[in-house]
Amino acid sequence: MIQIIDLKKSFNSKKVLDDTNLEIEKGRITVIIGRSGEGKSVLIKHIIGLLRPDSGEILLDGQDITKMTEMELNEVRRRFGMLFQGAALFDSMTVGENVAFPLREHTEMPETDLKKVVKEKLRKVGLRDIENMMPADLSGGMKKRVGLARAIAMDPEIVLFDEPTTGLDPVMSDNIATLILDTQRDLKTTYIVITHDIPLTYKIADKIAMLHEGKIVEQGDVDYMKNCQNPILRQFLEGRAEGPIKVM
Amino acid sequence: MREFFEGLGKWAGRVVKLAGGMALMLFQAATWMFVPPLKLRNIFRQMEFVGVKSLFVVILTGAFTGAVLALQSYNALKRFGAESLVGPTVALSMARELGPVLTGLMVTGRAGSAMATELGTMRVTEQIDALYTMAVNPIKYLVSPRILAGVLMLPVLAVITDFVGVLGGYFVGVKMLGINSGVYIGRTVDFVKPQDIFDGLIKASVFGLILSLAACYHGFNTAGGAAGVGESATKSVVLGCVMILISDYFLTSAML
């Protein structure tokens, strides 16, 4: 269980997170939605300790990760996996080396077993026989799938997804959504997804939270959010320019 | 006048921030270097990149520098009838000064810029963040091996530059200008002491630290996409070269 309590973060006097509060339940998929630039990525980077808040707490099984030293954070991060918006594959390594990277760094697994695990993880995301390809030779969708394979390589307890479908066509987006569901069901992992892709959200979410002006303005399951009459949520879900959310 | 002092204050602030940032990075790199597990493969890869892949450029630089030194010193020394001192002049200049400095400058241009570009690209494409999320500290994984490679490989490259420079000087002095080979070698051996070579190697090691730290600092702190990566590469080369030349003066004055 992750508890985000009164989290505040500003960049150059611009408040990005302003008393953000959220509970993320274990073994479920929580989707955080909101407009671009509302601080979704900032929030997810706080959860894994890439950013430090100005104030507030993030409790991971009761331990406040915002107060941890870099060495302590390094230990906690072994429980996490993360899929970045641009996949963030190491472009000097092959696909196989990318997926094997966390295993090579943290385990003493023999090469033969390592190859088997890499094959298995790539198969889980629907990819075969691409271990020797370079990231530069892959399409956007394939990169994301390799990124997902790398994120789940160590069988983490928590996986974070930063805009997993941005830049993909609708068919590939749906494919990624299915992969997210399948891998989560397999491993019973806690998934935290930030996105503004509404079809993806409805398809995968156990819980949806909407971030607006640094605060979680509404949260609940898919049915609750679909029927909720909060004007900010309605405007966002229906994709209207008119309403309480001002377009700059 | 007020604008002048404001500008001066801002410049001083930037210098302090740069110096503090680099000192902090060096401290972190030195600390993480000894945190297990030690990945020697990573260090060897960087040593190959800094050392082996810079061989061609330093051999070329050393050979022609030694050759031109022989030409110039012959031209000056023959006015006093001291042509026999061309050998020691070339050897001492190469060992104490030109070997380490030119190696430092050439490696800054070749390997330092490449380091800054690679780390800068990794920063803007979130590959450095990805390392953090995989519980791999980027300072340990990316910075420590590069700094260690710079410190260890620059002295090796400087020795090669010295040797090739002396060979270049010998070729010009003996084969082209007609100095007696025995005199050339004998006088060189008489004048050049092991301490001269050792001092040069210490300098080279410091230059290796400077160039790799400047490259890692600017690369690691890149912001602003492709333009930012280019800017980091430029900044790292300028800072590396300037710091090598400034520190060379202080190192020389401390060693003499």
Chai-1 contact restraints between the chains, C-beta under 6 A:
chainA,res_idxA,chainB,res_idxB,connection_type,confidence,min_distance_angstrom,max_distance_angstrom,comment,restraint_id
A,I48,B,T133,contact,1.0,0.0,6.0,A-B,restraint_1
A,L50,B,D129,contact,1.0,0.0,6.0,A-B,restraint_2
A,L50,B,Y132,contact,1.0,0.0,6.0,A-B,restraint_3
A,N74,B,A135,contact,1.0,0.0,6.0,A-B,restraint_4
A,N74,B,N137,contact,1.0,0.0,6.0,A-B,restraint_5
A,R77,B,A135,contact,1.0,0.0,6.0,A-B,restraint_6
A,R78,B,A135,contact,1.0,0.0,6.0,A-B,restraint_7
A,M82,B,T133,contact,1.0,0.0,6.0,A-B,restraint_8
A,F84,B,E126,contact,1.0,0.0,6.0,A-B,restraint_9
A,A88,B,E126,contact,1.0,0.0,6.0,A-B,restraint_10
A,A88,B,Q127,contact,1.0,0.0,6.0,A-B,restraint_11
A,A88,B,A130,contact,1.0,0.0,6.0,A-B,restraint_12
A,F90,B,Q127,contact,1.0,0.0,6.0,A-B,restraint_13
A,P102,B,M134,contact,1.0,0.0,6.0,A-B,restraint_14
A,E105,B,V136,contact,1.0,0.0,6.0,A-B,restraint_15
